[in-house]
Amino acid sequence: MFFGSNFIFDNINSERFGLQIGYFNKSGIMDTFSGIVRKVDEVRIKGNSTPEFFGVDISGKINFELLLFSRVSLDLYDRQAIDQWLFANEYKYFRIEQDDYKGFVFNCIFTEGTKVEIGSLPYAKRIKVECDGLYLYGNEQQHNYISTINNTVRYINNTSNINDYYYPEMVITSTTGGTVNITNNTLGETTTFTNLIAGEVLTVNNEKGIITSSLGVRRMSNFNKNWFRLITNNNTITLQGNFVITIKTRYKFTV
């Protein structure tokens, strides 16, 4: 249940505009707002009573309405500034100032705003909100490690309560050039980059499958095509090669 009156959207606090939340009205997924929706991926083969199970697919989005109001008068310029702030052209983080939601954000976009008249309130607007999925995000964490030619063992705890793989973003700086090996021992999977140049910085978006080099060269041919991923709970990581790495995580959670 939401009862916070203030919020932060795109790193701007609603208090800056004198705005407060009047109410939440969840729509579309009323029966699943406190959980997730999963679709079973399986194929039933003729003559076999037991289907072939391939996993589950998490789908759907959180959609809700909220009422924003101000107890102070807002002129045209104020209202225009509010619209410019709220109606961004991309998903932004939305945080409710409420004790049990500390450290969690929705990633959402405001899709529709309607002016409403409520008693003597000088400003009130009903806003429709659409999130990018069925979950909240935790705060971003950065895991910074230095690797040498000898094996360096580190541990990452994926605190998400969603039983699915998590693909973090990585920034790798090669210190002497050569090969970089990053192994998740818990999964038995190794991510490898070869023939890197000393000082080269790779930014690896494992979720989207994008590799960017600071040298402007393509590195897919120097990559073994194993995108780095984490399982829920503890992961034991082994680093090998001369490089510095930052692993960025922002885990997902059910509402």
Order of alpha helices (4+ residues) and beta strands (2+ residues): beta-beta-beta-beta-beta-beta-alpha-beta-beta-beta-beta-beta-beta-beta-beta-beta-beta-beta-beta-beta-beta
